[in-house]
């Protein structure tokens, strides 16, 4: 019984032979170490890559939290018509579905215009007239885009992590645009 009490009593007593310099060194070593961060000038490419990484993270979180799969956003590299320069597009599922459905019939008309005998210009023109560009499809999906904005606002108000990443992406894009304008001028 006495053995259990002795260590408790000794724990509360100070050591009379303790070196005061050693105690101050122990206190100093418990302070956090100061860090110096040096940030060099970032290139436009590194800024753009950081935006892409953060957007991927943002959309991953959004896709997990949104209320409907049609709001899921995916990003991919696409080449524009008459260009080999890839452009990164992040589009909601409802837009890509509408684009596919809207242009499906136009593509079938265009396929029928080609035969071993040549191109039937009337069928080709009918197919081209039915094609809708992305701006026209966005106009058709205006209500869906409004619902998407409301969903993003809801998630941002309920999830601080999403809101922080959203603000970080906005800051990164603003910094990128400012650096780009500084380098190339505001005309680009």
C-alpha positions as CSV (number, residue, x, y, z in Angstrom):
1,X,0.0,0.0,0.0
2,X,2.8,2.4,0.8
3,X,4.6,1.7,-2.5
4,X,1.7,3.2,-4.5
5,X,1.7,6.3,-2.4
6,X,5.5,7.1,-2.5
7,X,5.7,7.8,-6.3
8,X,2.7,10.1,-6.1
9,X,4.3,12.1,-3.2
10,X,7.7,12.3,-5.0
11,X,6.1,13.4,-8.2
12,X,4.8,16.6,-6.6
13,X,8.1,17.6,-5.0
14,X,10.8,19.7,-6.8
15,X,14.3,18.5,-7.1
16,X,16.5,20.7,-4.9
17,X,19.6,19.8,-6.9
18,X,18.0,20.7,-10.3
19,X,20.0,23.0,-12.5
20,X,18.0,26.2,-13.3
21,X,19.9,26.7,-16.6
22,X,18.8,23.2,-17.7
23,X,15.2,24.1,-17.0
24,X,15.3,27.2,-19.1
25,X,16.9,25.2,-21.9
26,X,14.0,22.7,-21.8
27,X,11.5,25.5,-21.9
28,X,13.3,27.1,-24.9
29,X,13.3,23.7,-26.7
30,X,9.5,23.4,-26.3
31,X,8.8,26.6,-28.2
32,X,7.8,26.0,-31.8
33,X,10.6,26.4,-34.3
34,X,10.2,29.5,-36.5
35,X,9.9,28.8,-40.2
36,X,11.0,31.1,-43.0
37,X,9.1,30.5,-46.3
38,X,10.6,31.9,-49.5
39,X,8.2,32.0,-52.4
40,X,9.8,32.6,-55.8
41,X,8.1,34.2,-58.7
42,X,5.6,31.7,-60.0
43,X,5.2,31.1,-63.7
44,X,1.9,31.2,-65.4
45,X,2.2,27.5,-66.0
46,X,2.6,26.7,-62.4
47,X,-0.3,29.0,-61.5
48,X,-2.5,27.3,-64.1
49,X,-1.5,23.8,-62.8
50,X,-2.4,24.9,-59.3
51,X,-5.8,26.1,-60.5
52,X,-6.4,22.8,-62.2
53,X,-5.5,20.8,-59.0
54,X,-7.7,22.9,-56.8
55,X,-10.6,22.8,-59.3
56,X,-10.4,19.0,-59.4
57,X,-10.5,18.9,-55.6
58,X,-13.4,21.4,-55.6
59,X,-15.5,19.5,-58.1
60,X,-14.7,16.2,-56.4
61,X,-16.2,17.5,-53.2
62,X,-19.1,19.1,-55.0
63,X,-19.9,15.9,-56.8
64,X,-19.9,14.0,-53.5
65,X,-22.2,16.5,-51.8
66,X,-24.7,17.6,-54.5
67,X,-28.2,16.3,-54.4
68,X,-28.5,14.9,-57.9
69,X,-26.1,13.2,-60.3
70,X,-27.1,15.6,-63.2
71,X,-25.2,18.3,-61.4
72,X,-21.9,16.4,-61.3
73,X,-19.1,18.3,-63.0
74,X,-16.4,16.7,-65.0
75,X,-13.4,18.3,-66.6
76,X,-11.6,17.2,-69.7
77,X,-9.3,18.5,-72.4
78,X,-11.1,19.2,-75.7
79,X,-9.8,20.5,-79.0
80,X,-11.8,23.4,-80.5
81,X,-13.0,23.2,-84.0
82,X,-10.3,24.1,-86.5
83,X,-7.6,24.2,-83.8
84,X,-5.2,21.7,-82.3
85,X,-4.8,23.7,-79.1
86,X,-6.5,21.9,-76.3
87,X,-8.9,23.7,-74.0
88,X,-9.9,22.5,-70.5
89,X,-13.6,22.4,-70.1
90,X,-15.5,21.6,-66.9
91,X,-19.1,20.9,-67.6
92,X,-22.1,19.6,-65.7
93,X,-23.6,16.3,-66.7
94,X,-26.9,17.9,-67.6
95,X,-25.1,20.0,-70.2
96,X,-23.1,17.1,-71.8
97,X,-26.3,15.0,-71.9
98,X,-28.2,17.8,-73.6
99,X,-25.4,18.4,-76.1
100,X,-25.4,14.8,-77.0
101,X,-29.2,14.5,-77.3
102,X,-29.5,17.7,-79.3
103,X,-26.8,16.9,-81.8
104,X,-27.5,13.2,-82.1
105,X,-30.1,13.8,-84.8
106,X,-28.0,16.3,-86.7
107,X,-25.1,13.8,-86.8
108,X,-27.4,11.1,-88.3
109,X,-28.4,13.5,-91.0
110,X,-24.8,14.3,-91.7
111,X,-23.9,10.7,-91.9
112,X,-26.6,10.1,-94.5
113,X,-25.3,12.9,-96.6
114,X,-22.1,10.9,-97.4
115,X,-22.3,8.0,-99.8
116,X,-20.0,6.2,-102.2
117,X,-21.4,8.5,-104.9
118,X,-20.3,11.6,-103.1
119,X,-21.9,14.2,-100.7
120,X,-25.6,15.0,-100.9
121,X,-25.4,18.8,-100.3
122,X,-29.1,19.0,-99.3
123,X,-28.8,16.4,-96.6
124,X,-25.5,17.9,-95.5
125,X,-27.1,21.4,-95.2
126,X,-30.1,19.9,-93.2
127,X,-27.7,18.2,-90.8
128,X,-25.6,21.3,-90.3
129,X,-28.8,23.4,-89.7
130,X,-29.8,21.1,-86.9
131,X,-26.4,21.3,-85.1
132,X,-26.4,23.5,-82.0
133,X,-23.2,25.1,-80.7
134,X,-22.4,25.3,-76.9
135,X,-23.8,28.8,-76.5
136,X,-27.1,27.7,-77.9
137,X,-27.2,24.6,-75.7
138,X,-26.4,26.8,-72.6
139,X,-29.4,28.9,-73.5
140,X,-31.5,25.8,-73.6
141,X,-30.2,24.7,-70.2
142,X,-30.6,28.1,-68.5
143,X,-33.0,26.7,-65.9
144,X,-30.6,23.9,-65.1
145,X,-27.7,26.3,-64.7
146,X,-29.8,28.4,-62.3
147,X,-30.5,25.2,-60.3
148,X,-26.8,24.3,-60.4
149,X,-25.9,27.8,-59.0
150,X,-28.4,27.3,-56.2
151,X,-27.0,23.9,-55.4
152,X,-23.4,25.3,-55.2
153,X,-24.6,28.1,-52.9
154,X,-26.4,25.5,-50.7
155,X,-23.3,23.3,-50.4
156,X,-21.0,26.3,-49.8
157,X,-23.3,27.5,-46.9
158,X,-23.3,24.0,-45.4
159,X,-19.7,22.9,-45.9
160,X,-16.9,25.2,-44.8
161,X,-14.2,23.0,-46.6
162,X,-16.0,23.5,-49.9
163,X,-16.4,27.2,-49.3
164,X,-12.7,27.6,-48.5
165,X,-11.6,25.8,-51.7
166,X,-14.1,27.8,-53.7
167,X,-12.6,31.0,-52.4
168,X,-9.1,29.7,-53.0
169,X,-9.9,28.9,-56.6
170,X,-11.4,32.3,-57.1
171,X,-8.2,33.9,-55.7
172,X,-6.0,31.7,-57.8
173,X,-7.9,32.7,-60.9
174,X,-7.8,36.4,-60.1
175,X,-4.0,36.2,-59.4
176,X,-3.5,34.2,-62.7
177,X,-5.5,36.8,-64.7
178,X,-3.5,39.7,-63.1
179,X,-0.2,38.0,-63.8
180,X,-1.3,37.3,-67.4
181,X,-2.4,40.9,-68.0
182,X,0.9,42.1,-66.5
183,X,2.9,39.9,-68.8
184,X,0.9,40.2,-72.0
185,X,-1.2,43.3,-71.5
186,X,-5.0,43.6,-71.0
187,X,-5.9,43.0,-74.6
188,X,-5.3,39.2,-74.4
